[in-house]
Amino acid sequence: MDQISQEALLRKREVLKLTGLSNSSLYNYIKAGVLKPGVPIGPRLKGWPASEIQAYVQSCIDARDSTNECDRNLTETSSGGYSKVTKSPADETTRVDNATARRNTKFGSAATANSQAEGR
């Protein structure tokens, strides 16, 4: 008699608990392609295959062991594993420029001029 392969589907609460991700981070990872979307198991229910979640957790452990840190910037490879996405120095410059733009917008250009005049 053939054995039936059983794949467990994990609900979102279980996925969040196993991965340590927040709700918004889970959906950001899905949007970025790091994790696959859940499988529909009802009209408003999704489940994630346990093997996919275990593979993601293992990829974090492997990344930690190879680089001494758990890098969350991972993308799925064609073989079903995960690989690290690297950032360029330009990304960091853009982040600083965006923060400066938000501060200038929030406090106005007069506040920026005052801080420059005072030597800040």
Sequence and secondary structure as in RCSB ss.txt:
>XXXX:A:sequence
MDQISQEALLRKREVLKLTGLSNSSLYNYIKAGVLKPGVPIGPRLKGWPASEIQAYVQSCIDARDSTNECDRNLT
ETSSGGYSKVTKSPADETTRVDNATARRNTKFGSAATANSQAEGR
>XXXX:A:secstr
        EE HHHHHHHH   HHHHHHHHHHTSS   EE SSS EEEEHHHHHHHHHHHHHHHHHHSS    EE
E TTS EEE    HHHHHHHHHHHHHHHHHHHHHHHHHHHHHTT 
